[in-house]
Amino acid sequence: MGTGTGTDSRTIADIVGLAAERYGEQPAARFKRDGEWVDLSYAELSETVSEIARGLIDLGLRPGERVALLCTTRVEWTLADFGITSAGGVVVPIYPTNSPEECAWVAGDSQSRFAIAEDAAQVAKLVAVRDQLPQLEAIIAIEPAEGALPLDELRARGRARDAGEVAERVAAVTPEDPYTIIYTSGTTGPPKGCVLSHGNYRTVTRMCEAADDVIQVDEPVYLFLPLAHSYALLIQLLCVDVGAPLIYWSGDPDQIIPDLMATRPVFLPSVPRIFEKVYARVTSSMESDRIAAATQLGLQVRRMRAAGQEVPEPLQAAFDRADAELYVNVRNLFGGRLKQATTGAAPIAREVLEFFYACGVPVLEGYGMTETSTVTTVSTLTDHKLGTVGRALAGSELRIADDGEVLVRGPHVFGGYYGSGDTTAFGAVSEDGWLHTGDLGSLDEDGYLSITGRKKDIMITAGGKNLAPANVENDLKRSRWISQAVMHADRRPYPVALLTLDPDEIVHFAREHGLPEDVVTLSRHPQVIELIQGELDRVNANYAQAERIKKFFLLDHDLSQETGELTPTLKVKRTVINDLYADEFERLYDP
């Protein structure tokens, strides 16, 4: 996932100072301020981080104490993260979509002494549960908020102290010390705090940088993923280490594509849902056979080029026509100079990957979990097989257990959970160092890993048929009209599904057919139900009889993080869905 010698730092605590020495006035961050894109240099990054660190020392933060960080993905998250770390503290990220009760769980279980919150709304969450947090001494607010110390004031207090204090704290941090406690968003049960050391993350950044020449100095990386998640955190660390500018999204999901077109990044870390939505929109006006032909043409030519083979003139002419009519338009949606996108955290259909690769937007999968300091396998431009999640990073080991579970071992594997974390579930590490991931998978003869499902997601029908829901769910989500699909079949006679309409796309169908345009009404309209049944029939045709979804119901809203139905990386919380819509599922089996 990267290249270059990096900063040669020992820990995450000393990485910013070394980056400032190496990269100086080069841009470290790019973000919107008052509607304009502005840059922050590595020198400015280092100075601001030092001020925050000194301010925390002035508040009384001692080495090893925890500081909660409740903020969306923005440059101040990075400044606070490195500030806490430079003061010798331990960062405890909290998802900005968390409820007050969820914030109380993370801040309380981690025994955070201080909290840095984004704005008045986030401060209010902590204030609402303050009586449950006796150890929380102060809240610092990035934007002005009643009841919190302004970040600017914290920085001013820091400037009054000797910068040498930070240097002493940084020098005292060892690779074995905790760097962050990341509470897994979890699809079941309360979050568990994964304790990840400086050595864990410093090791995994080096492993990624040795993999291939992806993230390089001066090549911008666009980030919209939540920095409270390990995936985005790793990208941040890689950028700082190799000297790449990190572009922070403008904060609006509807502006991701405009952001990409304006900032023209070279590297894009993402999750499947973004690519699925772009794929559905781009291909919605094309016949399926034309899409398939354009995809196969693009794949053939690009693979020939990658292998150094000469492309025959007729094939090149056909490619050039397809490029002018389709491929270039897709590339321009991502800014026009994207070298690679990575996707993780959830499965993605191979057809989607092949389409983007054909268009010149390589979307490559990796695999890992919070407990492996984000990543264990990667795919690179020169070393990938579409449909797999790549090969193990040098220094990590993979093994498939007798029951198909993926096991991981290496210096990037965490040391354990903090506080009340349940260590009996997936994520347990055996005595010989193998992490039990809870994922099912297979390794091919070349060492490429394929993930086939989660152990806890496997459904066994009343007839004894084992079903893995991911494939059929992914196929359904490729439809222009469908946003989410959740199969339900465990101990049931046949599979059924909850489906949601894509609110951005279904309105086009409504206008074409003179229907009301609100999703609630459309979810019950016979024409829409007939439309979705047609999509289901198309997908079912690709599966054996026992795997086909027999019935479905449409929700009158899309799944969301706010309702607790999705994790912050947009994975479905299957148990939550089963509980919330138990009656609706039951009615599908009612004779």
DAUR-V483914 format. One record per residue. N is the residue number from 1. PHI is phi in radians with two decimals (999 if undefined). PSI is psi in radians with two decimals (NA if undefined). D_FIRST is the distance of its C-alpha to the first C-alpha in whole Angstrom. Layout:
N/PHI/PSI/D_FIRST
N/PHI/PSI/D_FIRST
This chain:
1/999/0.14/0
2/-2.93/-3.08/4
3/-2.72/3.13/7
4/1.54/2.93/11
5/-1.38/-0.31/13
6/1.23/-2.82/13
7/-1.63/-0.18/16
8/1.09/0.49/17
9/-1.25/2.69/18
10/-1.50/-0.62/19
11/-2.34/3.12/19
12/-1.35/-0.39/18
13/-1.15/-0.61/21
14/-1.71/0.07/21
15/-1.24/-0.63/18
16/-1.22/-0.77/19
17/-1.07/-0.73/22
18/-1.19/-0.63/21
19/-1.12/-0.68/18
20/-1.12/-0.69/22
21/-1.11/-0.68/23
22/-1.44/-0.72/20
23/-1.87/-0.25/20
24/0.88/-1.97/23
25/-1.54/0.05/24
26/-1.13/2.61/21
27/-1.21/2.24/20
28/-1.69/-0.57/18
29/-2.47/2.57/19
30/-2.32/2.26/20
31/-2.70/2.87/23
32/-1.56/2.30/26
33/-2.36/2.11/29
34/0.95/0.69/33
35/1.44/-0.02/31
36/-2.07/2.55/29
37/-1.40/2.21/26
38/-2.23/2.80/26
39/-1.96/2.65/24
40/-2.16/2.18/23
41/-1.38/2.90/23
42/-1.11/-0.64/21
43/-1.10/-0.76/25
44/-1.17/-0.68/26
45/-1.01/-0.84/23
46/-1.10/-0.73/24
47/-1.15/-0.74/28
48/-1.16/-0.71/27
49/-1.04/-0.74/25
50/-1.10/-0.71/28
51/-1.09/-0.76/31
52/-1.14/-0.73/30
53/-1.05/-0.80/29
54/-1.15/-0.61/33
55/-1.11/-0.70/34
56/-1.18/-0.67/33
57/-1.08/-0.69/35
58/-1.12/-0.58/38
59/-1.23/-0.35/38
60/1.97/0.17/38
61/-1.10/2.23/34
62/-1.79/2.71/34
63/-0.97/2.37/31
64/1.57/-0.21/30
65/-1.37/2.66/31
66/-1.63/2.50/29
67/-2.24/2.09/29
68/-1.33/2.54/28
69/-2.28/1.90/26
70/-2.02/1.69/27
71/-2.85/2.63/26
72/-1.32/3.05/24
73/-1.28/1.86/21
74/-2.72/2.92/22
75/-1.07/-0.55/22
76/-1.14/-0.48/24
77/-1.05/-0.82/22
78/-1.11/-0.76/20
79/-1.06/-0.77/23
80/-1.18/-0.75/25
81/-0.98/-0.92/22
82/-1.24/-0.51/21
83/-1.12/-0.80/25
84/-1.04/-0.80/26
85/-1.13/-0.72/24
86/-1.17/-0.42/25
87/-1.49/0.03/28
88/1.54/0.09/28
89/-1.46/3.06/28
90/-2.01/2.19/25
91/-1.42/2.30/24
92/-2.12/1.63/25
93/-1.22/2.50/23
94/-2.18/2.30/26
95/-1.10/2.32/25
96/-1.16/-0.27/27
97/-1.51/-0.06/28
98/-1.16/2.59/30
99/-1.33/2.89/34
100/-0.96/-0.69/36
101/-1.15/-0.67/36
102/-1.20/-0.65/33
103/-1.09/-0.72/32
104/-1.09/-0.68/35
105/-1.08/-0.86/33
106/-1.19/-0.87/30
107/-1.13/-0.64/32
108/-1.30/-0.83/35
109/-1.10/-0.60/33
110/-1.46/-0.14/31
111/1.00/0.77/34
112/-1.15/2.29/32
113/-1.51/-0.54/35
114/-2.31/2.83/33
115/-2.43/2.42/32
116/-1.94/2.09/30
117/-2.06/2.70/31
118/-1.26/-0.86/30
119/-2.70/-2.99/33
120/-1.06/-0.67/37
121/-1.13/-0.71/36
122/-1.31/-0.65/33
123/-1.05/-0.70/35
124/-1.05/-0.60/38
125/-1.07/-0.77/36
126/-1.23/-0.67/36
127/-1.09/-0.65/40
128/-1.12/-0.44/41
129/-2.04/0.31/40
130/-1.00/-0.57/41
131/-1.19/-0.29/44
132/-1.60/-0.01/41
133/-2.20/1.21/39
134/-1.11/-0.41/42
135/-1.46/-0.20/39
136/-1.39/2.01/38
137/-1.63/-0.58/39
138/-2.72/2.62/38
139/-2.02/2.26/36
140/-1.85/2.33/34
141/-1.95/2.28/34
142/-1.19/-0.79/31
143/-1.83/2.65/34
144/-0.93/2.33/37
145/-2.69/2.39/39
146/-1.12/2.39/42
147/1.49/0.19/42
148/-2.40/2.62/39
149/-1.35/2.17/38
150/-1.11/2.47/36
151/-1.04/-0.64/33
152/-1.05/-0.66/35
153/-1.22/-0.67/38
154/-1.06/-0.74/35
155/-1.13/-0.67/34
156/-1.11/-0.72/37
157/-1.10/-0.63/38
158/-1.16/-0.69/35
159/-1.10/-0.40/36
160/-1.39/-0.13/40
161/-1.84/2.83/38
162/-1.29/2.25/37
163/-1.09/-0.36/34
164/-1.09/-0.44/34
165/-1.10/-0.66/34
166/-1.19/-0.73/30
167/-1.04/-0.68/30
168/-1.17/-0.74/32
169/-1.10/-0.79/30
170/-1.07/-0.79/27
171/-1.12/-0.48/28
172/-1.41/-0.27/29
173/-1.29/2.37/26
174/-1.97/2.79/25
175/-1.01/-0.43/22
176/-1.40/-0.28/24
177/-1.24/2.60/25
178/-1.14/2.34/24
179/-1.69/-0.83/21
180/-2.58/2.67/21
181/-2.06/1.85/23
182/-1.74/2.10/21
183/-1.49/2.00/24
184/-1.06/2.36/23
185/-1.05/-0.61/24
186/1.21/2.25/25
187/-1.64/-0.13/27
188/-2.52/2.54/30
189/1.18/3.07/32
190/-1.21/2.65/31
191/-1.07/2.60/28
192/-1.96/2.38/27
193/-1.50/1.90/26
194/-1.47/2.07/23
195/-1.51/2.01/23
196/-2.04/2.22/20
197/-1.49/2.92/20
198/-1.04/-0.68/19
199/-1.14/-0.68/18
200/-0.96/-0.93/16
201/-1.35/-0.56/14
202/-1.21/-0.62/14
203/-1.13/-0.81/13
204/-1.22/-0.54/10
205/-1.16/-0.71/8
206/-1.13/-0.71/10
207/-1.06/-0.75/8
208/-1.17/-0.74/5
209/-1.15/-0.44/6
210/-1.44/-0.21/8
211/-1.26/-0.78/6
212/-3.08/2.98/6
213/-1.57/1.40/7
214/-1.86/-1.34/5
215/-1.38/2.09/6
216/-2.23/2.84/9
217/-0.96/2.40/13
218/1.28/0.00/15
219/-1.72/1.94/13
220/-1.13/2.49/14
221/-2.09/2.22/12
222/-1.66/2.31/14
223/-2.26/2.10/15
224/-2.10/-0.21/18
225/-1.12/2.66/16
226/-1.19/2.18/19
227/-1.20/-0.20/18
228/-1.25/-0.23/20
229/-1.68/2.56/17
230/-1.10/-0.52/15
231/-1.06/-0.92/12
232/-1.15/-0.64/13
233/-1.06/-0.76/13
234/-1.07/-0.74/10
235/-1.05/-0.75/9
236/-1.01/-0.83/12
237/-1.14/-0.70/11
238/-1.11/-0.75/8
239/-1.05/-0.82/10
240/-1.13/-0.68/13
241/-1.18/-0.71/12
242/-1.71/-0.08/11
243/1.47/0.60/14
244/-1.74/2.41/12
245/-1.20/2.31/15
246/-1.77/2.06/15
247/-1.63/2.12/17
248/-1.62/2.29/19
249/-1.02/2.83/21
250/-1.41/0.00/24
251/1.69/-0.01/25
252/-2.08/2.09/27
253/-0.99/-0.54/25
254/-1.28/-0.19/27
255/-1.80/0.12/26
256/-1.08/-0.86/22
257/-1.12/-0.83/23
258/-1.00/-0.67/25
259/-1.03/-0.83/23
260/-1.08/-0.73/20
261/-1.17/-0.55/23
262/-1.41/-0.67/24
263/-1.69/-0.32/21
264/0.89/1.10/19
265/-1.22/2.86/15
266/-1.74/-0.45/13
267/-2.33/2.40/10
268/-2.37/1.85/11
269/-1.44/2.37/10
270/-2.67/-3.06/13
271/-2.12/2.78/16
272/-0.94/-0.60/18
273/-1.03/-0.63/21
274/-1.12/-0.83/20
275/-1.20/-0.62/19
276/-1.10/-0.72/22
277/-1.21/-0.73/25
278/-1.12/-0.75/24
279/-1.02/-0.80/24
280/-1.10/-0.71/28
281/-1.24/-0.75/29
282/-1.16/-0.69/28
283/-1.59/-0.08/29
284/-1.13/-0.47/32
285/-1.72/0.16/35
286/-2.04/2.59/34
287/-1.20/2.53/36
288/-1.05/-0.65/34
289/-1.20/-0.55/35
290/-1.23/-0.68/34
291/-1.08/-0.82/30
292/-1.06/-0.73/30
293/-1.15/-0.75/31
294/-1.13/-0.64/29
295/-1.15/-0.84/26
296/-1.14/-0.64/27
297/-1.10/-0.86/28
298/-1.08/-0.74/24
299/-1.06/-0.81/23
300/-1.07/-0.85/25
301/-1.17/-0.78/25
302/-1.17/-0.63/21
303/-1.23/-0.63/21
304/-1.11/-0.77/24
305/-1.08/-0.76/22
306/-1.09/-0.55/19
307/-1.50/0.00/21
308/1.34/0.34/23
309/-1.57/2.63/26
310/-1.38/2.31/29
311/-1.57/2.15/29
312/-0.98/2.58/33
313/-1.01/-0.78/35
314/-1.09/-0.66/36
315/-1.18/-0.70/32
316/-1.14/-0.66/31
317/-1.14/-0.72/34
318/-1.13/-0.69/33
319/-1.10/-0.77/29
320/-1.08/-0.67/30
321/-1.14/-0.78/33
322/-1.13/-0.61/30
323/-1.12/-0.76/28
324/-1.20/-0.60/30
325/-1.52/-0.50/31
326/-2.36/-1.04/28
327/-0.97/-0.81/25
328/-1.13/-0.59/25
329/-1.14/-0.67/26
330/-1.18/-0.77/23
331/-1.05/-0.68/21
332/-1.18/-0.47/23
333/-1.07/-0.50/23
334/-1.75/0.22/19
335/1.80/-0.24/20
336/1.62/-0.20/20
337/-2.33/0.43/18
338/-1.18/2.15/14
339/-1.53/-0.65/12
340/-2.78/2.49/10
341/-2.04/2.56/10
342/-2.05/2.58/9
343/-2.33/2.50/12
344/-2.79/-2.98/13
345/1.39/-0.37/16
346/-2.79/2.83/18
347/-1.24/2.72/19
348/-2.43/2.50/19
349/-1.22/2.46/22
350/-1.06/-0.63/21
351/-1.04/-0.62/23
352/-1.18/-0.77/21
353/-1.07/-0.75/18
354/-1.14/-0.68/20
355/-1.07/-0.86/22
356/-1.19/-0.65/19
357/-1.09/-0.74/18
358/-1.06/-0.60/21
359/-1.42/-0.10/21
360/1.58/0.36/18
361/-2.12/1.39/16
362/-1.11/2.07/14
363/-1.92/1.93/13
364/-2.04/2.48/11
365/-1.63/2.59/11
366/-2.27/3.07/10
367/-2.56/2.50/12
368/3.05/-2.96/13
369/-2.69/2.94/16
370/-0.95/-0.68/17
371/-1.16/-0.26/18
372/-1.88/0.50/15
373/0.94/0.72/14
374/1.67/-0.91/12
375/-2.40/2.60/10
376/-2.27/-0.66/11
377/-2.13/2.62/10
378/-2.40/2.71/7
379/-2.00/2.41/8
380/-2.17/2.98/7
381/-1.04/-0.60/10
382/-1.70/-0.08/12
383/-2.57/1.49/12
384/-2.71/2.77/13
385/-2.33/1.98/16
386/-1.03/2.36/16
387/1.75/-0.22/18
388/-1.95/2.92/16
389/-1.74/0.30/13
390/1.63/-2.89/12
391/-1.99/2.81/12
392/-1.10/2.41/12
393/-1.06/2.57/10
394/-1.02/2.23/12
395/1.79/-0.21/15
396/-1.94/2.71/15
397/-2.14/2.55/18
398/-2.15/2.54/19
399/-2.60/2.54/22
400/-1.83/2.12/24
401/-1.25/2.95/27
402/-1.02/-0.54/31
403/-1.59/0.15/31
404/1.61/-0.02/27
405/-1.28/2.46/25
406/-1.43/2.21/22
407/-1.97/2.50/22
408/-2.29/2.46/19
409/-2.45/2.51/19
410/2.80/3.00/18
411/-1.23/-0.15/17
412/-1.58/-0.09/15
413/-1.34/2.36/18
414/-1.15/2.93/20
415/-1.61/-0.27/24
416/2.63/-3.14/26
417/-1.66/2.75/27
418/-1.82/2.62/29
419/1.09/-2.15/32
420/-1.57/0.21/34
421/-1.01/2.35/30
422/-1.41/2.01/32
423/-1.71/0.18/30
424/-1.61/-0.25/32
425/-1.56/-2.89/30
426/-1.02/2.57/26
427/1.82/-0.02/24
428/-1.30/2.50/27
429/-1.88/2.21/26
430/-1.30/2.97/28
431/-1.07/-0.52/30
432/-1.59/0.26/28
433/1.58/0.05/25
434/-1.47/2.18/24
435/-1.47/2.22/22
436/-1.55/1.89/24
437/-1.39/-0.43/22
438/1.47/-0.07/24
439/-1.65/2.57/22
440/-1.77/2.44/24
441/-2.88/-3.09/22
442/-2.54/2.67/23
443/-1.98/2.30/21
444/-1.52/-3.11/22
445/-1.16/-0.31/23
446/-1.71/0.07/20
447/1.53/0.17/18
448/-1.42/2.33/16
449/-1.67/2.34/17
450/-2.02/2.31/19
451/-1.70/2.19/20
452/-1.85/-0.16/23
453/2.74/-3.10/24
454/-1.83/2.47/25
455/-0.98/-0.73/28
456/-1.34/-0.20/30
457/-1.62/-0.23/29
458/-1.07/2.27/31
459/-1.93/2.36/35
460/-1.98/2.00/38
461/-1.21/2.95/41
462/-1.05/-0.43/44
463/-1.53/0.06/45
464/1.53/0.17/42
465/-1.47/2.21/39
466/-1.46/2.22/36
467/-2.16/2.32/34
468/-1.82/2.04/30
469/-1.31/-0.30/30
470/-1.03/-0.73/26
471/-1.13/-0.88/27
472/-1.18/-0.62/30
473/-1.11/-0.76/29
474/-1.10/-0.72/26
475/-1.09/-0.69/28
476/-1.17/-0.67/31
477/-1.24/-0.24/28
478/-1.30/-0.24/27
479/-1.15/2.50/31
480/-1.05/-0.57/31
481/-1.60/-0.26/34
482/-1.85/2.26/32
483/-1.63/-0.93/30
484/-2.27/2.60/30
485/-2.44/2.24/31
486/-2.27/1.99/32
487/-1.36/2.62/34
488/-2.39/2.09/36
489/-2.71/-0.15/38
490/-1.09/2.16/38
491/1.04/0.46/42
492/-1.98/2.82/43
493/-1.22/-0.45/45
494/-2.81/2.83/42
495/-1.34/2.50/39
496/-2.28/3.10/39
497/-2.63/2.60/37
498/-1.66/2.28/36
499/-2.20/2.61/35
500/-2.18/2.61/34
501/-1.43/2.54/35
502/-1.34/1.92/32
503/-1.12/-0.44/34
504/-1.40/-0.42/33
505/-1.76/-0.63/34
506/-1.14/-0.41/37
507/-1.13/-0.52/39
508/-1.17/-0.73/39
509/-1.08/-0.74/41
510/-1.06/-0.76/43
511/-1.15/-0.71/44
512/-1.12/-0.48/45
513/-1.97/0.21/47
514/1.13/0.62/49
515/-1.77/2.80/47
516/-1.03/2.65/47
517/-1.81/0.07/43
518/-1.53/2.45/43
519/-1.10/-0.62/40
520/-1.03/-0.86/43
521/-1.17/-0.75/46
522/-1.11/-0.60/43
523/-1.13/-0.28/42
524/-1.95/-0.03/46
525/-1.38/2.33/47
526/-0.98/-0.65/48
527/-1.18/-0.63/46
528/-1.25/-0.73/43
529/-1.08/-0.68/43
530/-1.14/-0.70/45
531/-1.03/-0.83/42
532/-1.21/-0.60/39
533/-1.07/-0.65/41
534/-1.11/-0.70/41
535/-1.13/-0.72/37
536/-1.13/-0.74/37
537/-1.06/-0.70/40
538/-1.07/-0.76/37
539/-1.23/-0.77/34
540/-0.99/-0.54/37
541/-1.08/-0.31/38
542/-1.61/0.05/35
543/-2.20/2.75/36
544/-1.16/2.79/38
545/-0.94/-0.78/41
546/-1.21/-0.32/40
547/-1.66/-0.15/37
548/-1.34/2.44/38
549/-1.37/2.11/38
550/-1.49/-0.62/42
551/-2.47/2.83/42
552/-2.61/2.85/40
553/-2.32/2.59/41
554/-1.74/2.23/40
555/-1.29/2.70/39
556/-1.58/0.20/40
557/-2.67/2.85/37
558/-1.48/2.74/33
559/-1.21/2.63/31
560/-2.63/2.87/30
561/-1.21/-0.67/28
562/-1.06/-0.58/32
563/-1.52/-0.01/34
564/1.42/0.17/32
565/-1.54/-0.38/31
566/-2.17/2.62/27
567/-1.37/2.95/24
568/-1.08/-0.32/23
569/-1.74/0.36/20
570/1.20/0.42/22
571/-1.47/2.50/23
572/-1.29/2.31/27
573/-1.51/1.60/29
574/-1.04/-0.74/31
575/-1.17/-0.61/33
576/-1.13/-0.77/34
577/-1.06/-0.79/34
578/-1.07/-0.65/37
579/-1.30/-0.80/39
580/-1.12/-0.63/39
581/-2.05/0.55/40
582/-1.02/-0.72/42
583/-1.15/-0.72/45
584/-1.14/-0.73/44
585/-1.10/-0.72/42
586/-1.07/-0.68/46
587/-1.13/-0.48/47
588/-1.21/-0.34/46
589/-1.76/-0.02/47
590/-1.30/2.09/51
591/-1.17/NA/53
